């Protein structure tokens, strides 16, 4: 059985989550030269690239009824177009949307009698580089209700207490939204660090991070901390959950994906709304990744020649070798027995023994690949 899905937005909240994300801005040209230290970045119009991304799940040891939830790209913006999706398999399938954020997912249910459950989902998207032009402050104002929506707290992103105190201290002396965002971005880069031993992309529990003083983690932790700090001082901000789908034109191996096998290629990015500039791309977590993992030694300063170009470029831009799934928090999966998710960026599964470990693709038995479609 094969079914084709139209990638359409069907409610107001999805429109808020998908629209206005970047506004006809020039994108970064990540030029490669001899060494990372010599690479330069210059804004140039981004060219659209088309990819097909396929997720294949084979349930190796079914136990009773098995249920699966697969994220589907649901972001449409000036830097991504989520096109059609198709799927095949031997289970009962249905489309589902997150009620609050409009995240799309494929829900699959296999009977206890199915000996070899499987499903394969392929989504086609277009993506391109993006970067803000700091010399042009002419973007139209965002809808007030939308901005309020993206300053609200979530279960893992509280905006009061220690989160607010930390944010207020970090932005002392800042007068503009841009200055506040820059100081919070710099605070995350300076005070946190990437911990490669963390499973998956982390949990994004920023209150616990601040209360314990353990500011280590991965992208869903560090970029969530940036988003939470922004919201705590009134800057609308949001996490964007997705997947690296191609090698990086930065020339940095840690900032790209192996298209033939995208196990562990999930990556969370961030956006902040700045008056006059609209929604602006941010990724302090990838700065810390370069600092920790790009060279044999652990780089401790963003001023290092290998790190400085990335640190500068990722305040206001990101590379189009990445696909966004959604911007959803506190996700309740339809028909799930387990608890709600902090975010939906991985395939999720449940059977009679409980929820499967999404961070262990070899045990879960799923594979993700990407193929660029050339014109």
Backbone torsions as a table, in degrees:
resi	resn	phi	psi	omega
1	UNK	NA	130.2	176.0
2	UNK	-129.3	133.7	-179.4
3	UNK	-128.2	140.5	177.6
4	UNK	-108.7	136.5	-177.0
5	UNK	-114.6	141.0	171.8
6	UNK	-85.6	133.3	-179.8
7	UNK	-90.6	84.6	-178.0
8	UNK	-119.4	154.8	176.2
9	UNK	-98.1	135.8	-168.3
10	UNK	-123.2	6.1	177.1
11	UNK	-153.6	168.3	-174.8
12	UNK	-60.2	-42.0	-177.3
13	UNK	-65.8	-37.6	176.6
14	UNK	-64.2	-40.7	177.7
15	UNK	-58.2	-41.5	178.8
16	UNK	-63.6	-39.4	-175.9
17	UNK	-73.9	-23.7	-172.7
18	UNK	-107.0	-27.0	-171.6
19	UNK	-88.7	155.0	172.2
20	UNK	69.5	21.2	-170.7
21	UNK	-75.7	-29.8	173.9
22	UNK	-153.8	146.7	-168.3
23	UNK	-120.0	85.5	172.5
24	UNK	46.4	45.7	-176.6
25	UNK	-95.9	151.4	172.5
26	UNK	-64.4	152.0	-177.7
27	UNK	-111.9	165.5	-175.6
28	UNK	-78.5	137.3	169.5
29	UNK	-99.7	107.6	-176.0
30	UNK	-88.6	84.8	-173.4
31	UNK	-77.0	140.5	179.0
32	UNK	-100.8	131.9	170.9
33	UNK	-127.8	-156.1	-168.9
34	UNK	-64.7	-45.1	-175.6
35	UNK	-136.3	159.6	177.4
36	UNK	-55.3	-35.6	-177.5
37	UNK	-65.6	-23.3	-176.3
38	UNK	-95.0	-5.6	-175.1
39	UNK	-72.2	140.7	179.2
40	UNK	-121.1	155.4	-179.1
41	UNK	-124.7	127.7	-179.5
42	UNK	-134.0	130.6	-179.7
43	UNK	-60.7	126.9	174.2
44	UNK	-141.8	153.2	178.1
45	UNK	-56.9	133.5	-178.9
46	UNK	-80.4	139.8	175.4
47	UNK	-95.4	134.6	178.0
48	UNK	-67.9	138.5	173.0
49	UNK	-123.1	142.0	-178.4
50	UNK	-109.0	133.3	-179.8
51	UNK	-131.2	149.6	165.7
52	UNK	-111.3	125.2	-178.2
53	UNK	-115.7	124.9	-174.7
54	UNK	-118.9	128.9	173.6
55	UNK	-112.3	125.5	-180.0
56	UNK	-120.6	125.9	177.3
57	UNK	-120.2	127.2	173.3
58	UNK	-120.2	114.1	-178.3
59	UNK	-78.6	106.9	-171.5
60	UNK	-72.1	-42.1	-176.4
61	UNK	-130.5	78.3	-177.4
62	UNK	-63.5	139.5	177.1
63	UNK	-130.4	103.3	-177.9
64	UNK	66.0	-152.6	178.1
65	UNK	-70.8	132.1	178.2
66	UNK	-112.7	133.5	178.2
67	UNK	-122.7	138.8	179.6
68	UNK	-129.1	148.1	174.2
69	UNK	-132.1	121.2	-177.7
70	UNK	-116.1	124.1	177.9
71	UNK	-67.0	143.6	178.1
72	UNK	-121.4	137.3	178.4
73	UNK	-55.7	126.9	-178.5
74	UNK	-133.7	19.7	179.1
75	UNK	-102.5	128.7	174.0
76	UNK	-127.1	126.4	-170.9
77	UNK	-159.3	-170.0	175.6
78	UNK	-79.9	-3.1	178.0
79	UNK	-121.9	-6.7	174.5
80	UNK	-148.3	139.9	170.8
81	UNK	-119.5	116.4	176.8
82	UNK	-88.6	113.2	-173.3
83	UNK	-98.1	-145.0	-175.0
84	UNK	-79.0	157.5	173.2
85	UNK	-128.8	151.8	175.8
86	UNK	-138.7	154.9	179.9
87	UNK	-147.8	158.8	174.8
88	UNK	-144.6	156.9	179.9
89	UNK	167.7	-174.0	-178.1
90	UNK	-121.4	28.4	175.4
91	UNK	-119.9	175.9	174.6
92	UNK	-81.1	130.5	-174.2
93	UNK	-121.5	151.1	176.0
94	UNK	-155.7	149.5	174.4
95	UNK	-86.4	144.0	178.6
96	UNK	-139.7	153.1	176.9
97	UNK	-125.3	141.1	168.9
98	UNK	-65.2	132.8	-173.8
99	UNK	-65.5	-32.8	-172.4
100	UNK	-92.8	-36.7	-171.2
101	UNK	-116.3	-6.5	178.3
102	UNK	76.1	17.3	177.2
103	UNK	-66.9	135.5	-178.9
104	UNK	-95.9	149.4	177.3
105	UNK	-152.3	154.8	172.3
106	UNK	-99.7	122.9	177.4
107	UNK	-102.0	129.6	-178.6
108	UNK	-129.9	133.8	178.4
109	UNK	-127.1	129.1	180.0
110	UNK	-112.2	136.9	178.2
111	UNK	-70.2	160.3	179.6
112	UNK	-64.7	-19.7	-178.2
113	UNK	-85.5	-11.4	-178.7
114	UNK	-72.5	116.6	-173.9
115	UNK	-77.1	-34.6	-176.8
116	UNK	-133.1	73.3	-179.6
117	UNK	-65.0	138.6	174.8
118	UNK	-152.9	156.8	172.0
119	UNK	-150.8	146.1	177.1
120	UNK	-133.1	126.0	-178.2
121	UNK	-119.3	128.8	177.0
122	UNK	-123.8	127.0	179.0
123	UNK	-121.4	138.2	177.2
124	UNK	-106.7	132.9	179.6
125	UNK	-138.9	160.4	168.6
126	UNK	-116.4	139.7	-178.9
127	UNK	-144.6	158.6	177.3
128	UNK	-155.6	163.5	176.7
129	UNK	-61.7	157.7	175.6
130	UNK	-145.6	151.5	174.1
131	UNK	-163.3	141.8	177.6
132	UNK	-75.5	144.6	172.4
133	UNK	-97.1	102.6	-174.2
134	UNK	-69.0	-11.7	178.4
135	UNK	-85.2	-9.4	-176.9
136	UNK	-118.9	109.3	179.9
137	UNK	-112.6	71.7	-171.5
138	UNK	-136.2	18.3	-180.0
139	UNK	-77.1	139.0	179.6
140	UNK	-64.1	151.4	-178.6
141	UNK	-66.8	143.7	177.3
142	UNK	-78.3	154.9	176.8
143	UNK	-58.0	135.2	-175.5
144	UNK	-61.1	-38.5	179.6
145	UNK	-65.0	-37.0	178.0
146	UNK	-64.7	-44.5	-179.7
147	UNK	-64.1	-40.2	177.2
148	UNK	-62.8	-39.3	179.7
149	UNK	-57.9	-40.0	-175.7
150	UNK	-91.8	14.4	168.5
151	UNK	-112.4	-1.5	-176.2
152	UNK	-73.4	149.4	175.1
153	UNK	-74.4	158.1	171.2
154	UNK	-125.1	178.8	-179.4
155	UNK	-56.5	-41.1	-176.7
156	UNK	-99.1	-6.4	-179.7
157	UNK	-123.8	68.7	174.2
158	UNK	-67.6	154.9	-177.9
159	UNK	-120.7	10.9	179.5
160	UNK	-114.5	-169.6	173.5
161	UNK	56.3	-133.7	-175.8
162	UNK	-64.6	-30.4	178.5
163	UNK	-63.1	-49.1	179.9
164	UNK	-65.3	-42.4	179.7
165	UNK	-59.8	-44.6	179.8
166	UNK	-62.9	-43.7	-178.9
167	UNK	-65.0	-43.2	-179.0
168	UNK	-63.6	-38.7	177.9
169	UNK	-68.3	-35.5	-177.0
170	UNK	-69.5	-27.0	-174.8
171	UNK	-104.4	15.2	179.8
172	UNK	-55.5	128.7	179.9
173	UNK	93.3	-12.9	-179.7
174	UNK	-74.7	139.0	-177.9
175	UNK	-113.9	-26.3	-176.8
176	UNK	-118.3	165.3	176.6
177	UNK	-59.7	-41.2	-179.4
178	UNK	-62.2	-43.6	179.3
179	UNK	-63.7	-40.3	178.1
180	UNK	-62.7	-46.7	-179.6
181	UNK	-62.4	-42.2	179.8
182	UNK	-62.7	-41.7	-178.2
183	UNK	-69.4	-35.3	176.7
184	UNK	-71.5	-40.2	174.8
185	UNK	-58.6	-49.3	179.7
186	UNK	-62.9	-37.6	179.2
187	UNK	-61.0	-44.3	179.6
188	UNK	-63.7	-44.9	-178.7
189	UNK	-62.5	-40.8	-176.0
190	UNK	-77.7	-37.1	-169.4
191	UNK	-99.3	-14.6	179.9
192	UNK	-109.4	170.5	172.7
193	UNK	-151.1	152.5	179.0
194	UNK	-77.2	134.5	176.6
195	UNK	-116.1	103.7	-175.4
196	UNK	-61.1	-20.6	-176.8
197	UNK	-78.8	-12.4	178.0
198	UNK	-65.1	135.8	179.8
199	UNK	-68.7	140.0	176.2
200	UNK	56.0	-134.6	178.6
201	UNK	-101.1	8.3	-177.3
202	UNK	91.7	-178.4	-174.6
203	UNK	-105.3	-25.8	179.3
204	UNK	79.2	25.4	-179.8
205	UNK	-88.5	85.8	-169.1
206	UNK	-74.6	-28.7	178.1
207	UNK	-63.2	-46.6	178.7
208	UNK	-62.9	-40.2	178.2
209	UNK	-57.1	-47.6	-177.1
210	UNK	-72.4	-38.6	-178.9
211	UNK	-67.6	-37.6	-178.8
212	UNK	-85.9	-17.3	-175.4
213	UNK	77.5	3.8	177.3
214	UNK	-88.3	94.7	-175.5
215	UNK	-98.9	29.6	174.9
216	UNK	-93.1	163.1	177.0
217	UNK	158.6	-161.3	177.1
218	UNK	-123.3	-163.7	-167.7
219	UNK	-60.8	-39.3	-179.1
220	UNK	-71.5	-15.5	173.5
221	UNK	-88.3	-52.8	-170.0
222	UNK	-75.0	-42.1	176.4
223	UNK	-71.1	-31.5	174.4
224	UNK	-64.3	-37.2	177.5
225	UNK	-63.0	-42.4	176.1
226	UNK	-60.4	-46.3	-179.0
227	UNK	-63.1	-45.1	-179.8
228	UNK	-63.5	-41.1	178.1
229	UNK	-64.8	-39.6	177.1
230	UNK	-61.2	-49.6	-178.8
231	UNK	-60.7	-35.5	-176.5
232	UNK	-65.1	-22.2	177.7
233	UNK	-112.8	21.7	171.4
234	UNK	87.3	7.5	176.3
235	UNK	-90.7	116.9	176.0
236	UNK	-59.9	133.2	-177.8
237	UNK	-153.3	159.0	-178.7
238	UNK	-155.5	147.7	170.8
239	UNK	-82.0	146.9	175.9
240	UNK	-125.6	118.2	-171.3
241	UNK	-101.5	129.3	-175.5
242	UNK	-160.7	-148.7	-167.7
243	UNK	-151.0	131.2	171.5
244	UNK	-74.3	128.6	-171.2
245	UNK	-120.3	-2.2	-178.6
246	UNK	-157.0	160.7	175.9
247	UNK	-59.3	156.2	-177.6
248	UNK	-87.8	136.3	173.9
249	UNK	-78.9	-5.6	170.0
250	UNK	-58.4	-34.3	-168.0
251	UNK	92.4	0.2	177.8
252	UNK	-92.1	118.2	-175.2
253	UNK	-64.1	-30.4	-177.1
254	UNK	-73.9	-11.4	-176.5
255	UNK	-105.2	16.9	179.5
256	UNK	-130.5	173.1	177.7
257	UNK	-121.0	151.0	174.5
258	UNK	-89.4	104.2	-171.4
259	UNK	-55.9	-28.1	-177.4
260	UNK	-75.3	-21.4	179.3
261	UNK	-155.4	105.5	-174.4
262	UNK	-101.6	30.5	173.3
263	UNK	-61.7	126.4	178.6
264	UNK	76.3	11.6	-177.9
265	UNK	-89.6	2.2	177.7
266	UNK	-60.4	141.1	-179.2
267	UNK	-151.2	132.5	177.6
268	UNK	-99.5	132.5	174.4
269	UNK	-115.7	-176.0	-176.9
270	UNK	-141.6	157.5	173.5
271	UNK	-135.6	148.8	173.9
272	UNK	-133.3	142.6	179.0
273	UNK	-91.3	123.7	-179.6
274	UNK	-121.6	127.6	-177.1
275	UNK	-55.0	129.9	179.9
276	UNK	89.3	-20.6	-177.7
277	UNK	-114.3	-14.2	-178.4
278	UNK	77.1	-153.7	178.5
279	UNK	-77.5	124.5	-172.5
280	UNK	-118.5	136.1	-178.5
281	UNK	-72.1	142.5	178.0
282	UNK	-143.9	149.5	175.2
283	UNK	-159.3	65.1	177.9
284	UNK	-61.9	-27.7	-179.4
285	UNK	-62.3	-36.5	179.3
286	UNK	-71.9	-25.1	173.3
287	UNK	-63.7	-45.8	179.3
288	UNK	-66.9	-28.4	177.0
289	UNK	-66.8	-43.8	176.8
290	UNK	-62.7	-41.7	-179.9
291	UNK	-60.4	-37.6	-174.0
292	UNK	-90.5	-35.5	-165.0
293	UNK	-122.9	-6.0	-174.6
294	UNK	-81.6	-25.3	-179.2
295	UNK	-125.1	162.7	-179.7
296	UNK	-59.9	-33.6	178.0
297	UNK	-95.0	154.4	178.9
298	UNK	-83.3	109.4	179.9
299	UNK	-75.7	130.2	-174.5
300	UNK	-106.3	2.5	-179.2
301	UNK	-136.3	139.8	178.2
302	UNK	-73.6	-8.7	178.8
303	UNK	-84.2	-8.0	178.1
304	UNK	-57.8	145.2	-174.6
305	UNK	-59.5	-30.7	179.1
306	UNK	-75.7	-32.0	-173.0
307	UNK	-91.5	-35.3	-171.1
308	UNK	-53.6	-44.0	179.4
309	UNK	-62.6	-37.5	179.4
310	UNK	-70.0	-43.5	179.8
311	UNK	-58.0	-41.2	179.7
312	UNK	-71.8	-45.1	-174.1
313	UNK	-69.9	-34.2	-175.4
314	UNK	-83.8	-1.3	165.5
315	UNK	-93.4	88.8	-179.9
316	UNK	113.3	-1.0	-178.9
317	UNK	-156.6	166.0	168.4
318	UNK	-156.4	167.6	-173.4
319	UNK	-93.0	145.6	-175.6
320	UNK	-86.8	30.4	173.5
321	UNK	-97.5	29.4	-170.6
322	UNK	-141.7	143.4	-179.3
323	UNK	-115.9	133.7	176.7
324	UNK	-92.6	134.5	171.5
325	UNK	-87.0	-55.2	-171.6
326	UNK	-167.4	-178.7	178.7
327	UNK	-126.5	32.3	-168.2
328	UNK	-90.8	140.9	171.6
329	UNK	-120.0	161.7	173.0
330	UNK	49.6	56.7	-171.5
331	UNK	-86.9	123.1	173.5
332	UNK	-96.8	118.9	-179.0
333	UNK	-82.6	132.4	179.9
334	UNK	-63.2	134.2	177.5
335	UNK	66.0	14.4	-179.2
336	UNK	-79.6	145.6	174.7
337	UNK	-88.8	-30.0	-177.9
338	UNK	-80.8	178.7	-177.1
339	UNK	-73.1	168.4	177.4
340	UNK	-69.3	162.8	-177.2
341	UNK	-100.8	148.0	171.7
342	UNK	-66.0	-32.7	178.1
343	UNK	-161.0	163.1	-179.6
344	UNK	-118.8	100.4	-179.0
345	UNK	-134.5	-11.2	-178.6
346	UNK	-121.9	155.8	166.8
347	UNK	-60.1	143.4	-179.5
348	UNK	-124.0	140.4	179.9
349	UNK	-140.2	151.3	174.0
350	UNK	-139.1	145.8	170.2
351	UNK	-141.3	-164.3	-174.9
352	UNK	-62.3	-22.1	-179.3
353	UNK	-89.9	-5.3	179.5
354	UNK	120.0	-159.1	-177.0
355	UNK	-82.1	137.4	178.2
356	UNK	-79.2	158.9	-178.9
357	UNK	-84.1	102.7	-178.6
358	UNK	-63.4	-23.1	-176.9
359	UNK	-83.7	0.0	-179.2
360	UNK	-121.1	77.4	-173.7
361	UNK	-60.3	-30.3	-179.7
362	UNK	-70.8	-34.2	176.9
363	UNK	-78.9	-40.7	178.5
364	UNK	-69.3	-26.5	-178.9
365	UNK	69.9	56.1	170.5
366	UNK	-129.8	153.8	-179.2
367	UNK	-137.2	138.2	177.5
368	UNK	-123.2	131.9	177.7
369	UNK	-132.7	161.8	177.8
370	UNK	-136.2	148.8	178.6
371	UNK	-137.3	126.6	177.4
372	UNK	-81.5	133.0	178.9
373	UNK	-98.0	110.4	-176.8
374	UNK	-89.2	141.4	-179.2
375	UNK	-69.4	NA	NA
